Amino acid sequence: MVNEMNRIKAMIKAKGFKLTPQRRATIDVILKNEGKHMSTEEVYVEVKKSCPEIGLATVYRTMMLLEEIGVLQKHNFDDGR
């Protein structure tokens, strides 16, 4: 997981962004749940456990950034999430 975090960190920096504590917490949750199809809200609930000050909008923005750099893929399962 450390190597994957380092790879993602490099990708974020290459796009001109910083790896903030909130982004790191979000990425940690995503890496710990690799292979699961989690909604942004589900990721938010998990991130909130280790980073209680984080807002849902921050998780949304982080997930959009991760999609932009190719770490995540957005899927529409037609369930409104």
C-alpha positions as CSV (number, residue, x, y, z in Angstrom):
1,M,0.0,0.0,0.0
2,V,2.9,2.4,0.6
3,N,4.1,2.0,-2.9
4,E,0.7,2.7,-4.3
5,M,0.4,5.8,-2.1
6,N,3.7,7.0,-3.4
7,R,2.6,6.4,-7.0
8,I,-0.6,8.3,-6.4
9,K,1.2,11.1,-4.6
10,A,3.6,11.5,-7.6
11,M,0.6,11.6,-9.9
12,I,-1.1,14.3,-7.8
13,K,2.1,16.4,-7.7
14,A,2.6,16.0,-11.4
15,K,-0.8,17.6,-11.9
16,G,0.2,20.5,-9.7
17,F,-1.8,19.6,-6.6
18,K,-0.6,18.8,-3.1
19,L,-1.3,15.7,-1.1
20,T,-3.2,17.3,1.8
21,P,-4.1,15.3,5.0
22,Q,-7.7,15.1,3.7
23,R,-6.7,13.7,0.4
24,R,-4.4,11.3,2.1
25,A,-7.2,10.1,4.4
26,T,-9.5,9.6,1.4
27,I,-6.9,7.7,-0.6
28,D,-6.2,5.5,2.4
29,V,-9.8,4.5,2.6
30,I,-9.9,3.8,-1.1
31,L,-6.8,1.7,-1.0
32,K,-8.0,-0.3,2.1
33,N,-11.2,-1.0,0.2
34,E,-9.6,-1.8,-3.2
35,G,-11.9,-3.8,-5.4
36,K,-15.1,-2.7,-3.7
37,H,-17.6,-0.4,-5.5
38,M,-18.1,2.3,-2.9
39,S,-20.1,5.4,-3.5
40,T,-18.6,8.8,-2.6
41,E,-20.9,8.9,0.5
42,E,-19.6,5.5,1.6
43,V,-16.0,6.7,1.2
44,Y,-17.0,9.8,3.2
45,V,-18.4,7.8,6.1
46,E,-15.2,5.8,6.3
47,V,-12.9,8.9,6.0
48,K,-14.8,10.7,8.6
49,K,-13.7,8.1,11.2
50,S,-10.1,9.1,10.9
51,C,-10.5,12.6,9.7
52,P,-13.6,14.0,11.6
53,E,-13.2,17.6,10.3
54,I,-13.5,16.5,6.6
55,G,-16.5,17.6,4.6
56,L,-18.4,15.7,2.0
57,A,-17.5,18.2,-0.7
58,T,-13.8,17.6,0.0
59,V,-14.2,13.9,-0.6
60,Y,-16.2,14.6,-3.8
61,R,-13.4,16.9,-5.1
62,T,-10.7,14.4,-4.1
63,M,-12.5,11.6,-5.9
64,M,-12.9,13.8,-9.0
65,L,-9.2,14.5,-8.9
66,L,-8.4,10.8,-8.6
67,E,-10.6,10.1,-11.5
68,E,-8.9,12.8,-13.5
69,I,-5.5,11.3,-12.9
70,G,-6.7,7.8,-13.7
71,V,-6.6,6.3,-10.2
72,L,-10.4,5.8,-10.1
73,Q,-13.1,5.0,-12.6
74,K,-16.5,6.4,-12.2
75,H,-19.3,3.9,-12.7
76,N,-23.0,4.5,-13.0
77,F,-25.0,1.6,-11.6
78,D,-28.3,3.4,-12.3
79,D,-29.1,3.5,-8.5
80,G,-28.7,7.2,-8.2
81,R,-25.3,7.0,-6.6
